Amino acid sequence: MISNVYDQQERYRHFLLNANLSPEKQYHDNGEHEALMKAVLSRNVELSCQLLKEHGERLYQILEKAPSLKALLN
């Protein structure tokens, strides 16, 4: 199940990384991957899970703000 969720997130993440989008509409990591890596390497399970959940939810929040993916291009 996690693999399927990841695949779906990756599809939309690639769309948001599209160079045709204005900078404010593009997906930005904002240091989330590094923070998650550090939490995992420090074996902080609680923080790792929280950061991973927040990271995924941020993608959904971006998508929810647009009535359609096409609207992100305008």
Backbone bond lengths (Angstrom), bond angles and torsions (degrees), N, CA, C in turn:
res aa  C-N    CA-C-N  psi(-1)  N-CA   C-N-CA  omega(-1)  CA-C   N-CA-C  phi
1 M - - - 1.435 - - 1.535 110.52 -
2 I 1.318 116.58 -43.15 1.471 120.34 -179.38 1.524 109.76 -62.37
3 S 1.304 117.37 -37.55 1.459 121.03 178.38 1.524 110.79 -62.17
4 N 1.329 117.26 -40.67 1.468 121.02 178.55 1.523 111.10 -66.19
5 V 1.324 117.18 -42.38 1.470 120.76 177.97 1.517 109.48 -61.86
6 Y 1.321 116.73 -44.78 1.463 120.61 179.35 1.528 110.75 -59.60
7 D 1.327 116.93 -45.12 1.467 120.69 -179.76 1.528 111.45 -59.00
8 Q 1.337 116.25 -41.92 1.464 119.56 179.64 1.527 111.12 -67.89
9 Q 1.322 116.95 -41.38 1.466 120.11 177.79 1.516 110.58 -63.41
10 E 1.302 116.57 -40.58 1.470 121.06 -179.03 1.527 110.72 -63.13
11 R 1.312 116.68 -38.34 1.469 120.50 178.84 1.526 109.71 -58.97
12 Y 1.319 116.88 -48.95 1.465 120.36 -177.77 1.521 111.75 -73.50
13 R 1.302 117.47 -33.16 1.465 120.42 177.91 1.523 110.40 -62.50
14 H 1.325 117.28 -41.31 1.467 120.39 178.36 1.524 110.57 -64.36
15 F 1.309 117.00 -37.57 1.457 120.19 176.27 1.523 110.08 -61.07
16 L 1.337 116.42 -43.70 1.463 120.49 -178.03 1.524 112.53 -71.53
17 L 1.322 117.60 -18.26 1.459 120.95 177.45 1.529 111.70 -86.65
18 N 1.318 116.52 -3.16 1.459 122.10 -177.62 1.528 110.41 -54.94
19 A 1.314 116.89 130.37 1.467 122.12 -177.74 1.517 112.83 -65.30
20 N 1.330 118.56 -17.05 1.461 121.29 -179.63 1.524 113.16 -76.88
21 L 1.321 117.34 -11.28 1.455 120.31 179.27 1.520 110.05 -81.63
22 S 1.313 116.04 147.31 1.459 119.18 175.63 1.530 107.99 -65.57
23 P 1.329 118.04 154.34 1.471 120.76 -176.41 1.530 114.22 -54.48
24 E 1.331 118.10 -37.25 1.472 119.13 -179.11 1.523 112.98 -72.44
25 K 1.339 117.57 -17.84 1.461 120.76 178.53 1.529 112.58 -96.91
26 Q 1.320 117.20 -9.46 1.460 120.22 179.53 1.528 110.46 -75.92
27 Y 1.307 114.86 155.40 1.459 120.81 176.46 1.520 108.72 -75.78
28 H 1.326 116.21 130.56 1.463 121.39 176.61 1.521 108.81 -123.93
29 D 1.305 115.77 135.71 1.457 122.68 -177.40 1.527 112.32 -69.81
30 N 1.315 117.61 -36.19 1.467 122.66 -179.61 1.528 113.10 54.36
31 G 1.320 116.32 32.18 1.464 120.78 177.60 1.516 114.96 78.11
32 E 1.320 117.22 7.59 1.465 120.39 -177.41 1.521 112.68 -63.99
33 H 1.332 117.22 -40.79 1.473 119.80 -178.42 1.526 110.48 -65.79
34 E 1.315 117.01 -41.44 1.470 119.74 179.79 1.526 110.76 -66.04
35 A 1.320 117.43 -41.74 1.465 120.64 178.59 1.523 110.48 -62.46
36 L 1.321 116.62 -40.82 1.466 120.79 178.51 1.522 110.43 -65.88
37 M 1.339 116.86 -42.81 1.464 120.41 178.78 1.531 110.83 -59.92
38 K 1.325 116.47 -44.80 1.466 120.31 -179.27 1.525 111.48 -64.40
39 A 1.319 117.03 -39.50 1.462 120.51 178.56 1.526 111.06 -64.98
40 V 1.334 116.34 -41.01 1.467 120.68 178.91 1.529 110.53 -66.28
41 L 1.334 116.20 -46.85 1.463 119.78 -178.86 1.530 112.57 -64.70
42 S 1.325 115.96 -28.24 1.465 118.63 177.26 1.529 111.20 -86.74
43 R 1.327 115.38 2.67 1.470 123.04 177.97 1.533 112.96 61.01
44 N 1.326 114.88 32.37 1.454 120.70 177.24 1.539 107.47 -90.36
45 V 1.314 115.16 89.60 1.465 121.64 -173.81 1.523 111.41 -62.27
46 E 1.310 116.89 -45.87 1.470 120.55 -177.41 1.529 111.11 -61.05
47 L 1.322 117.42 -47.68 1.457 121.30 179.77 1.532 110.60 -66.33
48 S 1.332 117.09 -40.83 1.471 120.76 179.35 1.521 110.85 -58.97
49 C 1.311 116.78 -46.25 1.464 120.90 179.97 1.524 110.98 -64.49
50 Q 1.331 116.64 -41.85 1.457 120.59 179.19 1.525 111.05 -62.99
51 L 1.326 117.58 -46.01 1.460 121.37 -179.26 1.521 111.89 -65.10
52 L 1.327 116.60 -39.62 1.463 120.24 178.92 1.530 110.99 -64.63
53 K 1.324 115.68 -42.84 1.462 120.48 178.47 1.535 110.25 -62.74
54 E 1.319 117.46 -46.88 1.465 121.40 -179.75 1.526 111.55 -62.90
55 H 1.321 116.00 -38.01 1.461 121.19 -179.69 1.533 110.23 -63.29
56 G 1.308 117.21 -45.68 1.460 121.15 178.36 1.518 111.81 -67.04
57 E 1.318 117.08 -41.03 1.455 121.16 -178.91 1.529 111.68 -64.80
58 R 1.326 116.70 -32.76 1.464 119.41 179.63 1.526 110.58 -62.41
59 L 1.307 117.09 -39.52 1.466 120.70 177.04 1.525 110.21 -60.71
60 Y 1.331 116.31 -44.83 1.460 119.75 -179.75 1.527 111.33 -65.07
61 Q 1.324 117.17 -36.36 1.464 120.22 178.81 1.523 110.88 -64.55
62 I 1.308 116.85 -39.90 1.469 120.95 177.79 1.526 109.60 -61.98
63 L 1.326 115.71 -45.02 1.466 120.01 -178.48 1.521 112.22 -68.69
64 E 1.334 116.87 -35.09 1.456 120.34 -179.69 1.522 112.17 -66.67
65 K 1.318 117.68 -28.58 1.466 121.38 -178.08 1.524 111.89 -71.13
66 A 1.310 116.61 -20.68 1.468 120.42 -179.21 1.527 109.28 -98.70
67 P 1.324 118.23 132.62 1.458 119.70 177.62 1.530 111.67 -63.34
68 S 1.324 116.42 -25.36 1.458 121.20 175.13 1.516 107.80 -157.07
69 L 1.318 117.35 163.29 1.463 120.04 177.09 1.521 110.09 -63.16
70 K 1.305 116.28 -32.62 1.462 120.15 178.33 1.529 110.74 -61.45
71 A 1.330 116.97 -33.68 1.458 121.09 -179.36 1.535 111.44 -64.58
72 L 1.307 116.85 -26.29 1.474 119.53 178.49 1.511 111.58 -66.17
73 L 1.313 117.53 -24.95 1.455 121.41 -178.90 1.520 113.09 -79.49
74 N 1.310 117.81 -15.76 1.481 121.72 -177.82 1.507 111.59 -88.14
